[in-house]
Amino acid sequence: MRRQATVLHLDLDAFFAAVEQRDKPSLRGKPVVVGGLGPRGVVSTASYEARAYGVRSAMRTAEARARCPHAAYLSGRFDAYREASRIVMGRLREISPLVEPLSLDEAFVDLAAGEESRFLDLEGARALAEQVRADIAERTGGLTASVGIASSKFLAKIASELAKPDGVHVVEPGIELDVLAPMSVRAIPGVGPATAERLRRVGVHTVSELRGLDTTELTSLLGTAYGTSLHALARGIDHRPVVAERETKSLSVEDTFETDITDPRVLADIATTMSRRLSTRLRERGMSGRTVTLKIRHHDFETHTRSATLAGPTDDARTIARTATGLLAEVDTSSGLRLLGVGVSGMADWVQDDLFVSDEEPPLEDAATEVAAVPVASVRARTRWPAGADVVHADLGPGWVWGSGIGRVTVRFETRTSGPGPVRTFDADDPALRPGTVEP
């Protein structure tokens, strides 16, 4: 624990949805939901307008549609999210060399490692946070952030929650216990519904009540590691440092299907596509791996993994795909799979050339991962033109996909700076329409 409030936690507000509202003028001030759009889809992010109707992250998209049918449901544009994240993380690194990203929209910063740290009293820290928020809004075209500052990572994250949305909250050293006491135990990271229910059964609802349990009681109830950790956090004790770089131990790609898939050929195509996506992520990080793992989940939710270790590390999509599909061939898929994943571990920063892969071998092709009892043209339209994707028309210019299906695609022609634009519908195979690029 620190004697000064020098740990900053920044969380971009409703990040994915906020980026969509920024880039799509017709959606500003309206409910927006980003996530999986099929029957098994899950909400990734909901705008504050959608949250007013009870839509939350991790909620089934079907339930979200029932609660807020008039929202815009979009599949997501990760190039746009990564670009916005790059700008934000760059601004944070101007403050301190110790920045620990937790995700695209969230990071810790060790203010004590920055050049201006000796001047940072509580008011100075607050002023710095406000300046960072203003700079982020300017550089990203209007995205907002909530910032918490405290003497530890745990309290800084609590503070940023108290600052939401679009604010700053500083927890002064010495008052941590007073801040935590009235909060629900759910405020502590890692305390989900199951743990909260166990605590409720012994009469614990708030952090103050949690402090009434000693270590023995908590470890008996929750296990040694978790009970000990919870005992410390309830007392505001958190000695974790801000770590600028965290070792990547594995990378993986997985998808949950709209309907259970039994056809081994379709599953093999999906595994091949996943292998290419995984290869791209490995190369972006300058990484490779020796162990390829296949993850499968059956129709009854029973989940298994199978692994194979290569002679040397690789980032080659064909090598990964060949290994993953070989593992898949050993799986009985007759009862149907609801999830498939491909991962690589045993990471290295070098690559063993694969002597068995010819440079003339044809590139991997995309596989359609949607399998449903709908017309083929509809599947193709939805796969090529996902809702929310950027597009460009040869005559009408840039826009985004409003919706697609049954061989048609509807586009709203507008950009971040144009104001709300008109809507037009085209054939899904219209040669004048092509996928667009993220507006800088």
C-alpha positions in Angstrom: 0.0 0.0 0.0 1.2 3.5 -0.7 1.1 6.6 1.4 0.0 8.7 -1.6 -2.7 8.3 -4.2 -0.5 7.5 -7.1 -2.2 4.6 -8.9 -4.6 5.7 -11.7 -7.2 3.5 -13.3 -8.9 4.6 -16.5 -11.9 3.0 -18.0 -13.5 4.2 -21.3 -17.2 4.6 -20.9 -19.3 2.0 -22.8 -16.3 1.8 -25.2 -17.5 -0.3 -28.1 -20.9 1.4 -28.2 -19.4 4.8 -27.8 -17.1 4.3 -30.8 -20.1 3.3 -32.9 -22.1 6.4 -31.8 -19.0 8.5 -32.6 -18.7 7.1 -36.1 -22.4 6.9 -36.8 -24.1 10.2 -36.3 -27.7 8.8 -36.7 -27.0 6.6 -33.5 -25.9 9.4 -31.2 -28.1 9.7 -28.2 -29.9 6.4 -29.1 -29.6 2.9 -27.7 -26.8 0.9 -29.2 -25.8 -2.7 -28.4 -22.6 -4.3 -29.7 -22.1 -8.1 -29.5 -23.2 -11.4 -31.0 -26.3 -11.0 -33.1 -27.5 -14.6 -33.4 -29.8 -16.6 -31.1 -26.8 -17.5 -28.9 -25.2 -14.1 -29.1 -24.1 -12.3 -26.0 -24.0 -8.5 -25.4 -20.4 -7.2 -25.3 -21.2 -3.5 -24.6 -24.4 -1.5 -24.3 -24.6 2.3 -24.5 -26.0 4.1 -21.5 -29.2 4.7 -23.5 -29.6 1.0 -23.8 -28.7 0.4 -20.2 -31.7 2.5 -19.2 -33.8 -0.4 -20.5 -31.9 -3.0 -18.4 -29.5 -4.1 -21.2 -26.2 -5.2 -19.7 -22.9 -6.7 -20.8 -22.9 -10.6 -20.9 -26.7 -10.7 -21.3 -28.0 -12.9 -24.0 -28.7 -10.8 -27.1 -32.2 -12.3 -27.3 -33.0 -11.0 -23.9 -31.6 -7.6 -24.8 -33.8 -7.4 -27.9 -36.8 -8.2 -25.7 -35.9 -5.4 -23.3 -34.9 -2.8 -25.9 -36.2 -3.8 -29.4 -35.7 -0.4 -30.8 -31.9 -0.4 -30.2 -29.3 -0.6 -33.0 -27.7 -4.1 -32.7 -24.2 -4.2 -34.3 -21.6 -6.9 -34.6 -18.6 -4.8 -33.8 -15.6 -3.3 -35.7 -12.4 -4.2 -33.9 -10.1 -2.3 -36.2 -11.9 0.9 -35.0 -11.7 -0.1 -31.4 -8.0 -1.0 -31.6 -7.2 2.3 -33.2 -9.1 4.3 -30.5 -7.4 2.2 -27.8 -3.9 2.9 -29.4 -4.6 6.6 -29.1 -5.7 6.3 -25.4 -2.8 4.1 -24.3 -0.4 6.4 -26.1 -1.7 9.4 -24.0 -1.4 7.4 -20.8 2.3 6.6 -21.6 2.9 10.3 -21.8 2.2 10.4 -18.1 4.3 7.4 -17.0 6.3 4.6 -18.5 4.4 2.2 -16.2 1.1 1.6 -18.0 -0.7 -1.8 -17.6 -3.4 -2.3 -20.1 -6.1 -4.7 -19.0 -8.1 -4.6 -22.2 -8.7 -2.3 -25.1 -10.6 0.2 -22.9 -9.0 -0.2 -19.5 -5.6 0.4 -17.9 -3.7 1.1 -14.7 -1.0 3.8 -14.6 1.7 4.2 -11.9 1.8 8.0 -11.5 4.8 7.7 -9.1 7.0 6.5 -12.0 6.2 9.7 -14.0 8.5 12.7 -14.3 5.9 15.0 -12.6 5.2 12.7 -9.7 6.9 14.9 -7.1 4.4 17.6 -7.8 1.3 15.4 -7.5 -0.7 16.1 -4.4 -4.4 15.2 -4.4 -5.4 18.2 -6.3 -2.5 17.8 -8.7 -3.6 14.2 -9.4 -7.1 15.3 -10.0 -6.0 18.1 -12.3 -3.9 15.6 -14.2 -6.8 13.2 -14.6 -9.0 15.9 -15.9 -6.4 17.0 -18.4 -6.0 13.4 -19.6 -9.7 13.0 -20.0 -9.9 16.2 -22.0 -7.0 15.1 -24.3 -8.5 11.7 -24.9 -11.8 13.3 -25.9 -10.0 15.6 -28.3 -7.7 13.0 -29.8 -10.4 10.3 -30.2 -13.2 12.5 -31.5 -15.3 12.6 -28.4 -14.8 9.4 -26.4 -15.2 9.8 -22.7 -13.4 8.1 -19.8 -13.9 7.6 -16.1 -10.8 7.9 -13.9 -10.1 6.7 -10.4 -7.0 7.5 -8.4 -6.0 5.8 -5.1 -3.2 4.2 -3.1 -3.6 0.8 -4.7 -4.9 -0.9 -7.9 -8.0 -2.3 -6.1 -9.0 1.1 -4.7 -8.2 2.9 -8.0 -10.6 0.6 -9.8 -13.3 1.1 -7.2 -12.7 4.9 -7.6 -13.2 4.7 -11.3 -16.5 2.9 -10.8 -17.6 5.7 -8.5 -16.6 8.2 -11.2 -18.8 6.7 -13.9 -19.8 7.9 -16.3 -17.4 10.6 -17.5 -15.9 11.7 -14.2 -12.9 11.6 -11.8 -12.9 10.2 -8.3 -9.9 10.4 -5.9 -9.7 8.2 -2.8 -7.6 10.0 -0.2 -5.1 7.8 1.6 -6.4 6.9 5.1 -10.1 6.8 4.2 -10.1 3.6 2.1 -12.0 1.6 4.8 -14.6 4.2 5.0 -15.1 4.2 1.3 -15.4 0.4 1.1 -17.5 -0.3 4.2 -21.0 0.4 2.9 -20.4 -1.2 -0.5 -21.9 -4.6 -1.6 -19.4 -7.5 -1.6 -20.0 -7.6 -5.3 -17.8 -4.5 -5.6 -14.8 -6.6 -4.9 -13.3 -8.0 -8.1 -13.9 -11.7 -8.4 -17.0 -11.8 -6.2 -19.7 -13.0 -8.6 -23.3 -14.2 -8.0 -22.2 -17.6 -6.7 -19.7 -16.2 -4.2 -22.1 -13.4 -3.1 -24.8 -16.1 -2.5 -22.4 -18.1 -0.3 -21.6 -15.0 1.7 -25.3 -14.0 2.0 -26.0 -17.4 3.6 -23.7 -16.5 6.4 -25.2 -13.0 6.8 -22.6 -11.1 4.8 -23.9 -8.5 2.3 -21.5 -5.5 2.6 -17.7 -5.1 2.7 -18.1 -4.0 6.3 -19.8 -7.2 7.3 -17.2 -9.2 5.3 -14.5 -7.7 7.6 -16.3 -9.4 10.5 -15.1 -12.8 9.2 -11.6 -13.9 10.0 -9.3 -15.7 7.7 -10.2 -19.2 9.0 -13.9 -18.6 8.4 -13.3 -17.2 4.9 -10.9 -20.0 3.8 -13.3 -22.6 5.1 -16.1 -21.1 3.1 -14.2 -20.1 -0.1 -11.0 -22.0 -0.2 -7.5 -21.0 1.0 -6.3 -18.8 -1.9 -9.6 -17.0 -2.6 -10.5 -16.7 1.1 -7.1 -15.2 2.0 -7.3 -12.7 -1.0 -10.8 -11.6 0.0 -9.8 -11.1 3.6 -7.1 -8.7 2.5 -9.2 -6.8 -0.1 -12.0 -6.3 2.4 -9.5 -4.4 4.4 -8.2 -2.4 1.5 -4.9 -4.2 1.3 -3.5 -4.7 -2.2 0.2 -4.7 -2.8 0.1 -5.5 -6.5 2.4 -3.3 -8.6 1.5 -1.8 -11.9 3.3 -4.0 -14.5 4.0 -2.4 -17.8 4.4 -5.7 -19.8 2.7 -8.9 -19.0 4.0 -12.2 -20.5 1.7 -13.7 -23.0 1.4 -17.4 -22.2 -1.2 -18.4 -24.9 -3.4 -17.0 -27.7 -6.7 -18.5 -28.8 -9.7 -17.9 -31.0 -13.1 -19.5 -30.3 -16.7 -19.1 -31.5 -20.1 -20.2 -30.2 -22.4 -21.3 -33.0 -26.0 -20.2 -33.5 -27.0 -23.8 -34.0 -25.1 -27.0 -33.1 -22.9 -28.2 -35.9 -22.5 -31.9 -36.7 -20.9 -31.8 -40.2 -17.2 -32.6 -39.8 -16.4 -30.8 -43.1 -18.0 -27.5 -41.9 -16.2 -27.8 -38.6 -12.9 -28.3 -40.3 -13.5 -25.2 -42.4 -14.3 -23.2 -39.3 -11.1 -24.5 -37.6 -9.1 -23.5 -40.6 -10.5 -20.0 -40.6 -9.8 -19.7 -36.9 -6.2 -20.9 -37.5 -5.7 -18.0 -39.9 -7.1 -15.5 -37.5 -4.8 -16.9 -34.8 -1.8 -16.7 -37.1 -2.5 -13.1 -37.8 -2.7 -12.3 -34.1 0.6 -14.2 -33.5 2.4 -12.3 -36.2 1.1 -8.9 -35.0 2.7 -9.7 -31.7 5.9 -11.1 -33.1 5.1 -14.4 -31.4 4.9 -18.1 -32.2 4.0 -21.3 -30.3 4.8 -25.0 -30.1 1.5 -26.4 -28.7 -1.7 -26.3 -30.7 -4.9 -26.8 -28.6 -8.4 -27.6 -29.9 -11.3 -26.7 -27.6 -14.7 -28.2 -28.2 -18.1 -27.9 -26.4 -20.8 -30.4 -27.0 -24.5 -29.8 -27.2 -24.8 -30.7 -23.5 -22.1 -28.1 -22.6 -19.5 -30.8 -21.8 -16.2 -29.2 -22.7 -12.9 -30.9 -23.7 -9.5 -29.9 -25.1 -7.0 -31.8 -27.2 -3.4 -30.7 -27.8 -0.5 -31.5 -30.0 3.1 -30.3 -29.6 5.1 -29.4 -32.7 8.8 -29.9 -33.3 9.3 -26.2 -33.1 7.4 -23.0 -32.6 5.3 -21.7 -35.5 3.0 -18.8 -36.5 2.1 -20.3 -39.9 -1.7 -20.6 -40.5 -1.4 -23.7 -42.6 0.6 -25.5 -39.9 -1.8 -24.5 -37.2 -4.8 -25.5 -39.3 -3.3 -28.8 -40.3 -2.7 -29.7 -36.6 -6.1 -28.4 -35.4 -8.1 -30.2 -38.1 -6.1 -33.4 -37.3 -7.1 -33.1 -33.7 -10.7 -32.4 -34.8 -10.8 -35.6 -36.9 -10.4 -37.6 -33.7 -13.6 -36.0 -32.2 -17.1 -37.6 -32.5 -19.2 -34.6 -33.7 -22.4 -36.6 -34.4 -24.2 -35.2 -31.5 -23.3 -31.6 -32.5 -20.8 -29.0 -31.3 -21.9 -25.6 -29.9 -18.4 -24.2 -29.6 -15.1 -24.6 -31.3 -11.8 -23.0 -30.4 -8.1 -23.1 -31.6 -5.3 -21.9 -29.4 -1.5 -21.8 -29.3 0.7 -22.0 -26.2 4.4 -22.7 -25.4 5.1 -19.2 -26.7 8.4 -18.0 -28.2 9.6 -14.9 -30.1 11.1 -16.9 -32.9 9.8 -19.3 -35.6 11.0 -22.7 -36.7 10.6 -22.9 -40.5 8.2 -25.6 -41.4 10.0 -27.8 -44.0 6.8 -29.6 -44.9 4.8 -26.5 -46.0 5.3 -25.5 -49.6 5.5 -21.9 -50.5 3.3 -22.7 -53.4 0.5 -24.1 -51.2 -2.7 -22.1 -51.9 -3.7 -19.6 -49.2 -6.4 -20.5 -46.7 -9.9 -19.5 -47.6 -12.5 -17.9 -45.3 -15.2 -20.3 -44.1 -18.8 -19.4 -43.4 -19.3 -19.9 -39.7 -23.0 -19.3 -39.7 -25.0 -22.5 -40.1 -28.8 -22.1 -40.0 -31.9 -23.2 -41.8 -32.0 -20.0 -43.9 -31.5 -19.3 -47.6 -27.9 -19.5 -48.7 -28.1 -15.9 -50.1 -29.2 -14.7 -46.7 -26.2 -16.4 -45.0 -23.8 -15.0 -47.5 -25.3 -11.5 -47.1 -25.0 -11.6 -43.3 -21.5 -13.1 -43.4 -20.1 -10.6 -45.9 -22.1 -7.6 -44.7 -22.3 -7.8 -40.8 -24.5 -5.1 -39.2 -22.4 -2.0 -38.4 -19.5 -2.8 -40.8 -17.9 0.0 -42.8 -18.7 0.0 -46.5 -18.0 2.2 -49.5 -20.2 2.6 -52.6 -18.6 3.6 -55.9 -21.1 6.5 -56.4 -22.6 7.2 -52.9 -19.3 7.0 -50.9 -18.7 5.7 -47.4 -21.4 4.4 -45.1 -22.2 1.4 -42.8 -24.3 -1.7 -42.9 -27.8 -1.1 -41.4 -28.8 -4.7 -42.0 -28.6 -7.6 -44.5 -30.3 -10.8 -45.5 -32.2 -12.7 -48.3 -29.5 -11.5 -50.8 -29.9 -7.8 -49.9 -27.9 -5.3 -47.9 -29.1 -1.9 -46.5 -26.6 0.9 -46.0 -26.8 4.2 -44.2 -24.5 6.7 -45.9 -22.9 8.8 -43.3 -19.5 9.3 -41.6 -18.2 10.6 -38.3 -18.3 14.2 -39.6 -21.1 14.2 -42.1 -24.2 14.2 -39.9 -27.1 11.6 -40.3 -27.3 10.3 -43.8 -29.7 8.6 -46.2 -30.5 4.8 -46.3 -30.3 2.7 -49.4 -30.8 -1.0 -50.2 -28.7 -3.0 -52.7 -28.2 -6.5 -53.9 -25.6 -8.2 -51.7 -23.5 -8.9 -54.8 -23.7 -5.3 -56.1 -20.2 -4.7 -57.7 -20.4 -1.0 -56.7 -20.4 -1.9 -53.0 -17.3 -3.0 -51.1 -16.1 -3.3 -47.5 -14.7 0.0 -46.2 -11.9 1.1 -44.0 -11.9 2.7 -40.5 -12.0 6.5 -40.7 -8.9 8.0 -39.1 
